[in-house]
Amino acid sequence: MDKKKIMNWIIAIIVAIVYLTVSIIFKSWAYSWLIWVSYAIYRFIVK
């Protein structure tokens, strides 16, 4: 894998960990989708 693909995977894993952490700690699964929306916007801008 090249460096860009590895970095994309690392960012995706970090986002998933943050998502689960926020969801479990605050018990707000309904609002935690905002994390994924921000990640999607980030991916759209970077790509």
Summary of the structure (lengths in Angstrom):
residues: 47
radius of gyration: 12.1
end to end distance: 17.3
largest distance: 37.2
contacts: 94
relative contact order: 0.12
helix: 81%
strand: 0%
